Amino acid sequence: MERRRLVEVFTAGCPVCAEVVQSVQDAACPSCHVSVLDMNDANVAARAGDLGVRSLPAVAIDGELASCCSSRGPDLGALKEAGLSTPL
């Protein structure tokens, strides 16, 4: 049996996600299996949580969240610095 690299693309179905899905599919090699996963599915959301997904789109390769997709997501401190919770 041929070994395959599992590439999981977590998406919310938005145009930005669709662009990333297309880019990943275009860049995938013959031994890559690209799986597009809809975050509206509770099982997919649970898998994403296990991997540490904090923003979308996100890509995991062979069960590891890609470094470009980690350490991202809303940061309450940064949002407050930008004005969140501060009256005008």
PDB file of N, CA, C and O in Angstrom:
ATOM      1  N   MET A   1       0.834  -1.179   0.000  1.00  0.00           N
ATOM      2  CA  MET A   1       0.000   0.000   0.000  1.00  0.00           C
ATOM      3  C   MET A   1       0.882   1.247   0.000  1.00  0.00           C
ATOM      4  O   MET A   1       1.862   1.321   0.741  1.00  0.00           O
ATOM      5  N   GLU A   2       0.538   2.197  -0.811  1.00  0.00           N
ATOM      6  CA  GLU A   2       1.283   3.442  -0.949  1.00  0.00           C
ATOM      7  C   GLU A   2       1.070   4.342   0.261  1.00  0.00           C
ATOM      8  O   GLU A   2      -0.063   4.532   0.703  1.00  0.00           O
ATOM      9  N   ARG A   3       2.158   4.897   0.798  1.00  0.00           N
ATOM     10  CA  ARG A   3       2.045   5.861   1.902  1.00  0.00           C
ATOM     11  C   ARG A   3       1.504   7.177   1.376  1.00  0.00           C
ATOM     12  O   ARG A   3       1.871   7.624   0.289  1.00  0.00           O
ATOM     13  N   ARG A   4       0.633   7.788   2.155  1.00  0.00           N
ATOM     14  CA  ARG A   4       0.047   9.079   1.764  1.00  0.00           C
ATOM     15  C   ARG A   4       0.261  10.077   2.887  1.00  0.00           C
ATOM     16  O   ARG A   4       0.209   9.714   4.062  1.00  0.00           O
ATOM     17  N   ARG A   5       0.495  11.307   2.540  1.00  0.00           N
ATOM     18  CA  ARG A   5       0.580  12.401   3.504  1.00  0.00           C
ATOM     19  C   ARG A   5      -0.824  12.962   3.651  1.00  0.00           C
ATOM     20  O   ARG A   5      -1.463  13.299   2.654  1.00  0.00           O
ATOM     21  N   LEU A   6      -1.316  13.069   4.890  1.00  0.00           N
ATOM     22  CA  LEU A   6      -2.641  13.606   5.128  1.00  0.00           C
ATOM     23  C   LEU A   6      -2.554  15.113   5.342  1.00  0.00           C
ATOM     24  O   LEU A   6      -1.887  15.586   6.262  1.00  0.00           O
ATOM     25  N   VAL A   7      -3.228  15.847   4.490  1.00  0.00           N
ATOM     26  CA  VAL A   7      -3.291  17.303   4.585  1.00  0.00           C
ATOM     27  C   VAL A   7      -4.738  17.662   4.894  1.00  0.00           C
ATOM     28  O   VAL A   7      -5.630  17.446   4.073  1.00  0.00           O
ATOM     29  N   GLU A   8      -4.966  18.218   6.095  1.00  0.00           N
ATOM     30  CA  GLU A   8      -6.312  18.599   6.511  1.00  0.00           C
ATOM     31  C   GLU A   8      -6.444  20.116   6.431  1.00  0.00           C
ATOM     32  O   GLU A   8      -5.656  20.851   7.027  1.00  0.00           O
ATOM     33  N   VAL A   9      -7.443  20.571   5.694  1.00  0.00           N
ATOM     34  CA  VAL A   9      -7.706  22.005   5.574  1.00  0.00           C
ATOM     35  C   VAL A   9      -9.016  22.281   6.299  1.00  0.00           C
ATOM     36  O   VAL A   9     -10.076  21.810   5.887  1.00  0.00           O
ATOM     37  N   PHE A  10      -8.934  23.049   7.381  1.00  0.00           N
ATOM     38  CA  PHE A  10     -10.107  23.414   8.168  1.00  0.00           C
ATOM     39  C   PHE A  10     -10.657  24.718   7.625  1.00  0.00           C
ATOM     40  O   PHE A  10      -9.927  25.700   7.492  1.00  0.00           O
ATOM     41  N   THR A  11     -11.947  24.728   7.310  1.00  0.00           N
ATOM     42  CA  THR A  11     -12.543  25.862   6.618  1.00  0.00           C
ATOM     43  C   THR A  11     -13.928  26.190   7.157  1.00  0.00           C
ATOM     44  O   THR A  11     -14.638  25.330   7.678  1.00  0.00           O
ATOM     45  N   ALA A  12     -14.285  27.457   7.016  1.00  0.00           N
ATOM     46  CA  ALA A  12     -15.631  27.911   7.377  1.00  0.00           C
ATOM     47  C   ALA A  12     -16.481  28.119   6.132  1.00  0.00           C
ATOM     48  O   ALA A  12     -17.638  28.529   6.226  1.00  0.00           O
ATOM     49  N   GLY A  13     -15.912  27.839   4.969  1.00  0.00           N
ATOM     50  CA  GLY A  13     -16.655  27.966   3.726  1.00  0.00           C
ATOM     51  C   GLY A  13     -16.671  29.373   3.143  1.00  0.00           C
ATOM     52  O   GLY A  13     -17.430  29.647   2.213  1.00  0.00           O
ATOM     53  N   CYS A  14     -15.851  30.258   3.673  1.00  0.00           N
ATOM     54  CA  CYS A  14     -15.817  31.642   3.179  1.00  0.00           C
ATOM     55  C   CYS A  14     -14.885  31.744   1.965  1.00  0.00           C
ATOM     56  O   CYS A  14     -14.143  30.805   1.681  1.00  0.00           O
ATOM     57  N   PRO A  15     -14.916  32.873   1.248  1.00  0.00           N
ATOM     58  CA  PRO A  15     -14.045  33.035   0.084  1.00  0.00           C
ATOM     59  C   PRO A  15     -12.548  32.938   0.414  1.00  0.00           C
ATOM     60  O   PRO A  15     -11.778  32.405  -0.385  1.00  0.00           O
ATOM     61  N   VAL A  16     -12.133  33.438   1.565  1.00  0.00           N
ATOM     62  CA  VAL A  16     -10.719  33.339   1.949  1.00  0.00           C
ATOM     63  C   VAL A  16     -10.339  31.874   2.142  1.00  0.00           C
ATOM     64  O   VAL A  16      -9.274  31.439   1.705  1.00  0.00           O
ATOM     65  N   CYS A  17     -11.214  31.119   2.797  1.00  0.00           N
ATOM     66  CA  CYS A  17     -10.963  29.690   2.989  1.00  0.00           C
ATOM     67  C   CYS A  17     -10.895  28.972   1.647  1.00  0.00           C
ATOM     68  O   CYS A  17     -10.025  28.127   1.435  1.00  0.00           O
ATOM     69  N   ALA A  18     -11.805  29.304   0.749  1.00  0.00           N
ATOM     70  CA  ALA A  18     -11.834  28.663  -0.568  1.00  0.00           C
ATOM     71  C   ALA A  18     -10.535  28.917  -1.321  1.00  0.00           C
ATOM     72  O   ALA A  18     -10.046  28.036  -2.029  1.00  0.00           O
ATOM     73  N   GLU A  19      -9.979  30.103  -1.177  1.00  0.00           N
ATOM     74  CA  GLU A  19      -8.715  30.432  -1.836  1.00  0.00           C
ATOM     75  C   GLU A  19      -7.574  29.579  -1.283  1.00  0.00           C
ATOM     76  O   GLU A  19      -6.726  29.107  -2.040  1.00  0.00           O
ATOM     77  N   VAL A  20      -7.555  29.384   0.022  1.00  0.00           N
ATOM     78  CA  VAL A  20      -6.526  28.555   0.639  1.00  0.00           C
ATOM     79  C   VAL A  20      -6.700  27.095   0.225  1.00  0.00           C
ATOM     80  O   VAL A  20      -5.720  26.416  -0.084  1.00  0.00           O
ATOM     81  N   VAL A  21      -7.931  26.616   0.217  1.00  0.00           N
ATOM     82  CA  VAL A  21      -8.194  25.244  -0.227  1.00  0.00           C
ATOM     83  C   VAL A  21      -7.648  25.050  -1.631  1.00  0.00           C
ATOM     84  O   VAL A  21      -6.967  24.058  -1.893  1.00  0.00           O
ATOM     85  N   GLN A  22      -7.927  25.964  -2.529  1.00  0.00           N
ATOM     86  CA  GLN A  22      -7.459  25.845  -3.911  1.00  0.00           C
ATOM     87  C   GLN A  22      -5.938  25.865  -3.977  1.00  0.00           C
ATOM     88  O   GLN A  22      -5.336  25.083  -4.712  1.00  0.00           O
ATOM     89  N   SER A  23      -5.311  26.762  -3.208  1.00  0.00           N
ATOM     90  CA  SER A  23      -3.847  26.844  -3.195  1.00  0.00           C
ATOM     91  C   SER A  23      -3.225  25.550  -2.695  1.00  0.00           C
ATOM     92  O   SER A  23      -2.247  25.065  -3.263  1.00  0.00           O
ATOM     93  N   VAL A  24      -3.797  24.988  -1.621  1.00  0.00           N
ATOM     94  CA  VAL A  24      -3.272  23.736  -1.075  1.00  0.00           C
ATOM     95  C   VAL A  24      -3.457  22.607  -2.083  1.00  0.00           C
ATOM     96  O   VAL A  24      -2.541  21.813  -2.300  1.00  0.00           O
ATOM     97  N   GLN A  25      -4.624  22.530  -2.694  1.00  0.00           N
ATOM     98  CA  GLN A  25      -4.870  21.483  -3.684  1.00  0.00           C
ATOM     99  C   GLN A  25      -3.930  21.616  -4.873  1.00  0.00           C
ATOM    100  O   GLN A  25      -3.441  20.614  -5.396  1.00  0.00           O
ATOM    101  N   ASP A  26      -3.674  22.850  -5.304  1.00  0.00           N
ATOM    102  CA  ASP A  26      -2.762  23.077  -6.433  1.00  0.00           C
ATOM    103  C   ASP A  26      -1.330  22.683  -6.091  1.00  0.00           C
ATOM    104  O   ASP A  26      -0.594  22.202  -6.953  1.00  0.00           O
ATOM    105  N   ALA A  27      -0.929  22.886  -4.825  1.00  0.00           N
ATOM    106  CA  ALA A  27       0.450  22.625  -4.411  1.00  0.00           C
ATOM    107  C   ALA A  27       0.672  21.179  -3.986  1.00  0.00           C
ATOM    108  O   ALA A  27       1.816  20.742  -3.863  1.00  0.00           O
ATOM    109  N   ALA A  28      -0.396  20.436  -3.763  1.00  0.00           N
ATOM    110  CA  ALA A  28      -0.278  19.060  -3.263  1.00  0.00           C
ATOM    111  C   ALA A  28       0.433  18.166  -4.277  1.00  0.00           C
ATOM    112  O   ALA A  28       0.245  18.285  -5.488  1.00  0.00           O
ATOM    113  N   CYS A  29       1.253  17.270  -3.736  1.00  0.00           N
ATOM    114  CA  CYS A  29       1.953  16.307  -4.586  1.00  0.00           C
ATOM    115  C   CYS A  29       1.105  15.053  -4.727  1.00  0.00           C
ATOM    116  O   CYS A  29       0.103  14.907  -4.027  1.00  0.00           O
ATOM    117  N   PRO A  30       1.484  14.152  -5.613  1.00  0.00           N
ATOM    118  CA  PRO A  30       0.700  12.929  -5.809  1.00  0.00           C
ATOM    119  C   PRO A  30       0.548  12.070  -4.550  1.00  0.00           C
ATOM    120  O   PRO A  30      -0.415  11.312  -4.439  1.00  0.00           O
ATOM    121  N   SER A  31       1.484  12.179  -3.600  1.00  0.00           N
ATOM    122  CA  SER A  31       1.365  11.382  -2.382  1.00  0.00           C
ATOM    123  C   SER A  31       0.595  12.108  -1.270  1.00  0.00           C
ATOM    124  O   SER A  31       0.483  11.600  -0.155  1.00  0.00           O
ATOM    125  N   CYS A  32       0.072  13.289  -1.582  1.00  0.00           N
ATOM    126  CA  CYS A  32      -0.720  14.040  -0.610  1.00  0.00           C
ATOM    127  C   CYS A  32      -2.202  13.730  -0.783  1.00  0.00           C
ATOM    128  O   CYS A  32      -2.726  13.711  -1.897  1.00  0.00           O
ATOM    129  N   HIS A  33      -2.858  13.489   0.336  1.00  0.00           N
ATOM    130  CA  HIS A  33      -4.315  13.354   0.346  1.00  0.00           C
ATOM    131  C   HIS A  33      -4.855  14.589   1.054  1.00  0.00           C
ATOM    132  O   HIS A  33      -4.694  14.741   2.264  1.00  0.00           O
ATOM    133  N   VAL A  34      -5.502  15.478   0.286  1.00  0.00           N
ATOM    134  CA  VAL A  34      -6.047  16.715   0.838  1.00  0.00           C
ATOM    135  C   VAL A  34      -7.492  16.472   1.251  1.00  0.00           C
ATOM    136  O   VAL A  34      -8.329  16.059   0.448  1.00  0.00           O
ATOM    137  N   SER A  35      -7.759  16.742   2.526  1.00  0.00           N
ATOM    138  CA  SER A  35      -9.098  16.593   3.073  1.00  0.00           C
ATOM    139  C   SER A  35      -9.594  17.966   3.504  1.00  0.00           C
ATOM    140  O   SER A  35      -8.985  18.609   4.359  1.00  0.00           O
ATOM    141  N   VAL A  36     -10.701  18.417   2.913  1.00  0.00           N
ATOM    142  CA  VAL A  36     -11.286  19.721   3.248  1.00  0.00           C
ATOM    143  C   VAL A  36     -12.355  19.472   4.304  1.00  0.00           C
ATOM    144  O   VAL A  36     -13.305  18.723   4.076  1.00  0.00           O
ATOM    145  N   LEU A  37     -12.191  20.109   5.462  1.00  0.00           N
ATOM    146  CA  LEU A  37     -13.040  19.839   6.619  1.00  0.00           C
ATOM    147  C   LEU A  37     -13.854  21.073   6.996  1.00  0.00           C
ATOM    148  O   LEU A  37     -13.301  22.155   7.190  1.00  0.00           O
ATOM    149  N   ASP A  38     -15.167  20.901   7.099  1.00  0.00           N
ATOM    150  CA  ASP A  38     -16.104  21.983   7.397  1.00  0.00           C
ATOM    151  C   ASP A  38     -16.257  22.146   8.901  1.00  0.00           C
ATOM    152  O   ASP A  38     -16.721  21.230   9.581  1.00  0.00           O
ATOM    153  N   MET A  39     -15.876  23.292   9.420  1.00  0.00           N
ATOM    154  CA  MET A  39     -15.927  23.548  10.855  1.00  0.00           C
ATOM    155  C   MET A  39     -17.352  23.619  11.402  1.00  0.00           C
ATOM    156  O   MET A  39     -17.535  23.680  12.618  1.00  0.00           O
ATOM    157  N   ASN A  40     -18.355  23.614  10.539  1.00  0.00           N
ATOM    158  CA  ASN A  40     -19.734  23.581  11.008  1.00  0.00           C
ATOM    159  C   ASN A  40     -20.120  22.188  11.500  1.00  0.00           C
ATOM    160  O   ASN A  40     -21.178  22.022  12.107  1.00  0.00           O
ATOM    161  N   ASP A  41     -19.287  21.196  11.250  1.00  0.00           N
ATOM    162  CA  ASP A  41     -19.495  19.832  11.720  1.00  0.00           C
ATOM    163  C   ASP A  41     -18.847  19.719  13.108  1.00  0.00           C
ATOM    164  O   ASP A  41     -17.664  20.022  13.264  1.00  0.00           O
ATOM    165  N   ALA A  42     -19.608  19.292  14.100  1.00  0.00           N
ATOM    166  CA  ALA A  42     -19.118  19.220  15.478  1.00  0.00           C
ATOM    167  C   ALA A  42     -17.885  18.322  15.606  1.00  0.00           C
ATOM    168  O   ALA A  42     -16.982  18.632  16.383  1.00  0.00           O
ATOM    169  N   ASN A  43     -17.832  17.226  14.865  1.00  0.00           N
ATOM    170  CA  ASN A  43     -16.669  16.344  14.923  1.00  0.00           C
ATOM    171  C   ASN A  43     -15.427  17.015  14.363  1.00  0.00           C
ATOM    172  O   ASN A  43     -14.327  16.844  14.888  1.00  0.00           O
ATOM    173  N   VAL A  44     -15.607  17.771  13.304  1.00  0.00           N
ATOM    174  CA  VAL A  44     -14.488  18.507  12.711  1.00  0.00           C
ATOM    175  C   VAL A  44     -14.011  19.575  13.686  1.00  0.00           C
ATOM    176  O   VAL A  44     -12.808  19.739  13.885  1.00  0.00           O
ATOM    177  N   ALA A  45     -14.943  20.302  14.295  1.00  0.00           N
ATOM    178  CA  ALA A  45     -14.585  21.341  15.261  1.00  0.00           C
ATOM    179  C   ALA A  45     -13.815  20.747  16.440  1.00  0.00           C
ATOM    180  O   ALA A  45     -12.867  21.355  16.937  1.00  0.00           O
ATOM    181  N   ALA A  46     -14.225  19.553  16.885  1.00  0.00           N
ATOM    182  CA  ALA A  46     -13.521  18.891  17.979  1.00  0.00           C
ATOM    183  C   ALA A  46     -12.101  18.522  17.554  1.00  0.00           C
ATOM    184  O   ALA A  46     -11.156  18.706  18.320  1.00  0.00           O
ATOM    185  N   ARG A  47     -11.950  18.005  16.342  1.00  0.00           N
ATOM    186  CA  ARG A  47     -10.618  17.655  15.816  1.00  0.00           C
ATOM    187  C   ARG A  47      -9.741  18.895  15.740  1.00  0.00           C
ATOM    188  O   ARG A  47      -8.571  18.865  16.121  1.00  0.00           O
ATOM    189  N   ALA A  48     -10.317  19.987  15.245  1.00  0.00           N
ATOM    190  CA  ALA A  48      -9.576  21.248  15.140  1.00  0.00           C
ATOM    191  C   ALA A  48      -9.131  21.718  16.524  1.00  0.00           C
ATOM    192  O   ALA A  48      -8.003  22.179  16.696  1.00  0.00           O
ATOM    193  N   GLY A  49     -10.014  21.599  17.497  1.00  0.00           N
ATOM    194  CA  GLY A  49      -9.662  21.988  18.859  1.00  0.00           C
ATOM    195  C   GLY A  49      -8.519  21.156  19.401  1.00  0.00           C
ATOM    196  O   GLY A  49      -7.626  21.682  20.064  1.00  0.00           O
ATOM    197  N   ASP A  50      -8.538  19.859  19.124  1.00  0.00           N
ATOM    198  CA  ASP A  50      -7.459  18.976  19.566  1.00  0.00           C
ATOM    199  C   ASP A  50      -6.115  19.376  18.970  1.00  0.00           C
ATOM    200  O   ASP A  50      -5.071  19.213  19.602  1.00  0.00           O
ATOM    201  N   LEU A  51      -6.150  19.903  17.746  1.00  0.00           N
ATOM    202  CA  LEU A  51      -4.913  20.313  17.066  1.00  0.00           C
ATOM    203  C   LEU A  51      -4.463  21.717  17.468  1.00  0.00           C
ATOM    204  O   LEU A  51      -3.332  22.113  17.186  1.00  0.00           O
ATOM    205  N   GLY A  52      -5.351  22.472  18.130  1.00  0.00           N
ATOM    206  CA  GLY A  52      -5.002  23.830  18.543  1.00  0.00           C
ATOM    207  C   GLY A  52      -5.401  24.907  17.549  1.00  0.00           C
ATOM    208  O   GLY A  52      -4.884  26.022  17.612  1.00  0.00           O
ATOM    209  N   VAL A  53      -6.308  24.598  16.636  1.00  0.00           N
ATOM    210  CA  VAL A  53      -6.764  25.596  15.662  1.00  0.00           C
ATOM    211  C   VAL A  53      -7.476  26.725  16.409  1.00  0.00           C
ATOM    212  O   VAL A  53      -8.386  26.484  17.203  1.00  0.00           O
ATOM    213  N   ARG A  54      -7.043  27.966  16.138  1.00  0.00           N
ATOM    214  CA  ARG A  54      -7.644  29.130  16.774  1.00  0.00           C
ATOM    215  C   ARG A  54      -8.208  30.122  15.767  1.00  0.00           C
ATOM    216  O   ARG A  54      -8.919  31.054  16.143  1.00  0.00           O
ATOM    217  N   SER A  55      -7.898  29.930  14.501  1.00  0.00           N
ATOM    218  CA  SER A  55      -8.444  30.796  13.453  1.00  0.00           C
ATOM    219  C   SER A  55      -8.508  30.001  12.158  1.00  0.00           C
ATOM    220  O   SER A  55      -7.850  28.972  12.003  1.00  0.00           O
ATOM    221  N   LEU A  56      -9.307  30.497  11.244  1.00  0.00           N
ATOM    222  CA  LEU A  56      -9.522  29.814   9.966  1.00  0.00           C
ATOM    223  C   LEU A  56      -9.152  30.715   8.811  1.00  0.00           C
ATOM    224  O   LEU A  56      -9.225  31.938   8.934  1.00  0.00           O
ATOM    225  N   PRO A  57      -8.758  30.139   7.699  1.00  0.00           N
ATOM    226  CA  PRO A  57      -8.510  28.731   7.457  1.00  0.00           C
ATOM    227  C   PRO A  57      -7.243  28.269   8.181  1.00  0.00           C
ATOM    228  O   PRO A  57      -6.381  29.074   8.533  1.00  0.00           O
ATOM    229  N   ALA A  58      -7.154  26.973   8.393  1.00  0.00           N
ATOM    230  CA  ALA A  58      -5.985  26.384   9.036  1.00  0.00           C
ATOM    231  C   ALA A  58      -5.661  25.067   8.335  1.00  0.00           C
ATOM    232  O   ALA A  58      -6.543  24.398   7.797  1.00  0.00           O
ATOM    233  N   VAL A  59      -4.386  24.714   8.354  1.00  0.00           N
ATOM    234  CA  VAL A  59      -3.931  23.496   7.684  1.00  0.00           C
ATOM    235  C   VAL A  59      -3.095  22.669   8.644  1.00  0.00           C
ATOM    236  O   VAL A  59      -2.201  23.185   9.315  1.00  0.00           O
ATOM    237  N   ALA A  60      -3.396  21.387   8.702  1.00  0.00           N
ATOM    238  CA  ALA A  60      -2.585  20.433   9.463  1.00  0.00           C
ATOM    239  C   ALA A  60      -2.040  19.409   8.482  1.00  0.00           C
ATOM    240  O   ALA A  60      -2.734  18.981   7.560  1.00  0.00           O
ATOM    241  N   ILE A  61      -0.791  19.023   8.691  1.00  0.00           N
ATOM    242  CA  ILE A  61      -0.151  18.027   7.836  1.00  0.00           C
ATOM    243  C   ILE A  61       0.319  16.879   8.719  1.00  0.00           C
ATOM    244  O   ILE A  61       1.098  17.062   9.655  1.00  0.00           O
ATOM    245  N   ASP A  62      -0.173  15.705   8.398  1.00  0.00           N
ATOM    246  CA  ASP A  62       0.131  14.495   9.166  1.00  0.00           C
ATOM    247  C   ASP A  62      -0.122  14.688  10.661  1.00  0.00           C
ATOM    248  O   ASP A  62       0.681  14.272  11.496  1.00  0.00           O
ATOM    249  N   GLY A  63      -1.245  15.322  10.982  1.00  0.00           N
ATOM    250  CA  GLY A  63      -1.666  15.457  12.372  1.00  0.00           C
ATOM    251  C   GLY A  63      -1.029  16.580  13.151  1.00  0.00           C
ATOM    252  O   GLY A  63      -1.228  16.677  14.362  1.00  0.00           O
ATOM    253  N   GLU A  64      -0.261  17.440  12.482  1.00  0.00           N
ATOM    254  CA  GLU A  64       0.390  18.568  13.152  1.00  0.00           C
ATOM    255  C   GLU A  64      -0.071  19.864  12.498  1.00  0.00           C
ATOM    256  O   GLU A  64      -0.003  20.011  11.278  1.00  0.00           O
ATOM    257  N   LEU A  65      -0.539  20.801  13.318  1.00  0.00           N
ATOM    258  CA  LEU A  65      -0.948  22.102  12.804  1.00  0.00           C
ATOM    259  C   LEU A  65       0.277  22.795  12.225  1.00  0.00           C
ATOM    260  O   LEU A  65       1.305  22.901  12.893  1.00  0.00           O
ATOM    261  N   ALA A  66       0.173  23.268  10.987  1.00  0.00           N
ATOM    262  CA  ALA A  66       1.302  23.937  10.331  1.00  0.00           C
ATOM    263  C   ALA A  66       1.699  25.178  11.128  1.00  0.00           C
ATOM    264  O   ALA A  66       0.839  25.862  11.684  1.00  0.00           O
ATOM    265  N   SER A  67       2.982  25.465  11.184  1.00  0.00           N
ATOM    266  CA  SER A  67       3.476  26.584  11.989  1.00  0.00           C
ATOM    267  C   SER A  67       2.845  27.913  11.575  1.00  0.00           C
ATOM    268  O   SER A  67       2.673  28.803  12.408  1.00  0.00           O
ATOM    269  N   CYS A  68       2.504  28.049  10.308  1.00  0.00           N
ATOM    270  CA  CYS A  68       1.880  29.292   9.852  1.00  0.00           C
ATOM    271  C   CYS A  68       0.453  29.445  10.378  1.00  0.00           C
ATOM    272  O   CYS A  68      -0.128  30.527  10.302  1.00  0.00           O
ATOM    273  N   CYS A  69      -0.104  28.365  10.910  1.00  0.00           N
ATOM    274  CA  CYS A  69      -1.489  28.373  11.383  1.00  0.00           C
ATOM    275  C   CYS A  69      -1.591  28.333  12.902  1.00  0.00           C
ATOM    276  O   CYS A  69      -2.693  28.344  13.450  1.00  0.00           O
ATOM    277  N   SER A  70      -0.459  28.286  13.581  1.00  0.00           N
ATOM    278  CA  SER A  70      -0.497  28.235  15.043  1.00  0.00           C
ATOM    279  C   SER A  70      -0.258  29.629  15.615  1.00  0.00           C
ATOM    280  O   SER A  70       0.201  30.532  14.915  1.00  0.00           O
ATOM    281  N   SER A  71      -0.572  29.786  16.883  1.00  0.00           N
ATOM    282  CA  SER A  71      -0.373  31.057  17.592  1.00  0.00           C
ATOM    283  C   SER A  71      -1.146  32.203  16.957  1.00  0.00           C
ATOM    284  O   SER A  71      -0.750  33.364  17.062  1.00  0.00           O
ATOM    285  N   ARG A  72      -2.235  31.874  16.309  1.00  0.00           N
ATOM    286  CA  ARG A  72      -3.070  32.921  15.733  1.00  0.00           C
ATOM    287  C   ARG A  72      -4.430  32.841  16.383  1.00  0.00           C
ATOM    288  O   ARG A  72      -4.735  31.910  17.129  1.00  0.00           O
ATOM    289  N   GLY A  73      -5.228  33.823  16.086  1.00  0.00           N
ATOM    290  CA  GLY A  73      -6.566  33.870  16.639  1.00  0.00           C
ATOM    291  C   GLY A  73      -6.723  35.125  17.460  1.00  0.00           C
ATOM    292  O   GLY A  73      -5.744  35.807  17.763  1.00  0.00           O
ATOM    293  N   PRO A  74      -7.941  35.429  17.817  1.00  0.00           N
ATOM    294  CA  PRO A  74      -8.192  36.646  18.587  1.00  0.00           C
ATOM    295  C   PRO A  74      -7.444  36.623  19.919  1.00  0.00           C
ATOM    296  O   PRO A  74      -7.419  35.613  20.623  1.00  0.00           O
ATOM    297  N   ASP A  75      -6.848  37.746  20.239  1.00  0.00           N
ATOM    298  CA  ASP A  75      -6.144  37.937  21.501  1.00  0.00           C
ATOM    299  C   ASP A  75      -6.837  39.093  22.218  1.00  0.00           C
ATOM    300  O   ASP A  75      -6.801  40.229  21.746  1.00  0.00           O
ATOM    301  N   LEU A  76      -7.469  38.805  23.359  1.00  0.00           N
ATOM    302  CA  LEU A  76      -8.256  39.811  24.058  1.00  0.00           C
ATOM    303  C   LEU A  76      -7.419  41.039  24.418  1.00  0.00           C
ATOM    304  O   LEU A  76      -7.901  42.168  24.327  1.00  0.00           O
ATOM    305  N   GLY A  77      -6.178  40.823  24.823  1.00  0.00           N
ATOM    306  CA  GLY A  77      -5.311  41.949  25.158  1.00  0.00           C
ATOM    307  C   GLY A  77      -5.083  42.863  23.965  1.00  0.00           C
ATOM    308  O   GLY A  77      -5.172  44.084  24.093  1.00  0.00           O
ATOM    309  N   ALA A  78      -4.789  42.285  22.808  1.00  0.00           N
ATOM    310  CA  ALA A  78      -4.553  43.080  21.603  1.00  0.00           C
ATOM    311  C   ALA A  78      -5.831  43.790  21.173  1.00  0.00           C
ATOM    312  O   ALA A  78      -5.780  44.929  20.708  1.00  0.00           O
ATOM    313  N   LEU A  79      -6.973  43.130  21.324  1.00  0.00           N
ATOM    314  CA  LEU A  79      -8.245  43.767  20.961  1.00  0.00           C
ATOM    315  C   LEU A  79      -8.531  44.951  21.873  1.00  0.00           C
ATOM    316  O   LEU A  79      -9.024  45.983  21.418  1.00  0.00           O
ATOM    317  N   LYS A  80      -8.228  44.810  23.145  1.00  0.00           N
ATOM    318  CA  LYS A  80      -8.438  45.932  24.079  1.00  0.00           C
ATOM    319  C   LYS A  80      -7.512  47.084  23.748  1.00  0.00           C
ATOM    320  O   LYS A  80      -7.908  48.247  23.834  1.00  0.00           O
ATOM    321  N   GLU A  81      -6.272  46.770  23.367  1.00  0.00           N
ATOM    322  CA  GLU A  81      -5.331  47.811  22.955  1.00  0.00           C
ATOM    323  C   GLU A  81      -5.834  48.563  21.734  1.00  0.00           C
ATOM    324  O   GLU A  81      -5.552  49.748  21.560  1.00  0.00           O
ATOM    325  N   ALA A  82      -6.581  47.863  20.893  1.00  0.00           N
ATOM    326  CA  ALA A  82      -7.140  48.478  19.676  1.00  0.00           C
ATOM    327  C   ALA A  82      -8.431  49.244  19.956  1.00  0.00           C
ATOM    328  O   ALA A  82      -8.982  49.883  19.060  1.00  0.00           O
ATOM    329  N   GLY A  83      -8.913  49.180  21.194  1.00  0.00           N
ATOM    330  CA  GLY A  83     -10.088  49.970  21.537  1.00  0.00           C
ATOM    331  C   GLY A  83     -11.279  49.193  22.059  1.00  0.00           C
ATOM    332  O   GLY A  83     -12.250  49.795  22.518  1.00  0.00           O
ATOM    333  N   LEU A  84     -11.230  47.896  22.001  1.00  0.00           N
ATOM    334  CA  LEU A  84     -12.346  47.093  22.507  1.00  0.00           C
ATOM    335  C   LEU A  84     -12.529  47.376  23.996  1.00  0.00           C
ATOM    336  O   LEU A  84     -11.560  47.387  24.755  1.00  0.00           O
ATOM    337  N   SER A  85     -13.744  47.600  24.398  1.00  0.00           N
ATOM    338  CA  SER A  85     -14.162  47.869  25.780  1.00  0.00           C
ATOM    339  C   SER A  85     -13.815  49.277  26.254  1.00  0.00           C
ATOM    340  O   SER A  85     -13.992  49.590  27.431  1.00  0.00           O
ATOM    341  N   THR A  86     -13.325  50.127  25.358  1.00  0.00           N
ATOM    342  CA  THR A  86     -13.020  51.510  25.711  1.00  0.00           C
ATOM    343  C   THR A  86     -14.077  52.416  25.099  1.00  0.00           C
ATOM    344  O   THR A  86     -14.173  52.509  23.875  1.00  0.00           O
ATOM    345  N   PRO A  87     -14.888  53.101  25.946  1.00  0.00           N
ATOM    346  CA  PRO A  87     -15.919  53.994  25.413  1.00  0.00           C
ATOM    347  C   PRO A  87     -15.312  55.117  24.581  1.00  0.00           C
ATOM    348  O   PRO A  87     -14.198  55.566  24.850  1.00  0.00           O
ATOM    349  N   LEU A  88     -16.031  55.555  23.595  1.00  0.00           N
ATOM    350  CA  LEU A  88     -15.578  56.671  22.761  1.00  0.00           C
ATOM    351  C   LEU A  88     -15.831  57.989  23.460  1.00  0.00           C
ATOM    352  O   LEU A  88     -15.517  59.047  22.915  1.00  0.00           O
TER     353      LEU A  88
END
